[in-house]
């Protein structure tokens, strides 16, 4: 009798194991957001570049991340200089966003994709010593930027394209947007559907020529360097990105 009971239990266990569903694997979008919210800076940077090349498709994912008002301290930053950095080596890549905060990290990606200025950039350069008295003020700045981004997307979703975003930024009165757009067209290595030699000549080049007279030196320089690129390196960068980006 004991043997029969044991045999039944073994058979039942085997049946349950055989019918057990395999663990759910994260889809590509979930994995991208998991990587973007990682503490490991190289992982974050790679995820951001991939999201940027997905253009409008990435924006709903980033909008959801805006609601996570959490801090994830970056590690393995090497010589990255940003407002949340513990110290500055005096040289390296400078990113003016406090990337330790997830809404700002999402906002950084959003502003790089859209060439909009929602207000995520900036903040106190803490060098490992954040001022507790400014916590409420900084939280409000994050919330205000999040609100601007969401309001913009409510109007823009469904018709917005990254190429339209470039043209709009160049024609705006915001020097930050102008400079971001020119810098991307000149040296950006992520995808932008619709940005071709023909569309460049018709819609980008005239704006770059106009911005040669900007009051901001850095905007003038971006315009100058772009217009001096007679070999079309700016387009080759994007063509290569279209081949290598998943």
HUVEN-V970496 format. One record per pair of residues at least 12 apart in sequence whose C-alpha atoms are under 6 Angstrom apart, sorted by sequence separation. I is the first residue (numbers start at 1). GAP is how many residues later the second one is. If there is no record, write none. Layout:
BEGIN
{{I;GAP} {I;GAP}}
END
This chain:
BEGIN
{{35;12} {80;12} {81;12} {82;12} {79;13} {80;13} {81;13} {82;13} {107;13} {82;14} {84;14} {32;15} {83;15} {166;15} {208;15} {104;16} {97;24} {96;25} {97;25} {120;25} {74;26} {96;26} {119;26} {73;27} {118;27} {72;28} {71;29} {71;30} {118;30} {70;31} {118;31} {163;31} {70;32} {39;33} {41;33} {39;34} {40;34} {41;34} {69;34} {39;35} {40;35} {41;35} {39;36} {41;36} {66;37} {183;39} {87;40} {179;40} {182;40} {186;40} {86;41} {83;42} {84;42} {85;42} {86;42} {62;44} {187;47} {191;47} {186;48} {189;48} {190;48} {189;49} {191;50} {114;51} {190;51} {191;51} {189;52} {52;61} {115;62} {53;137} {53;138}}
END
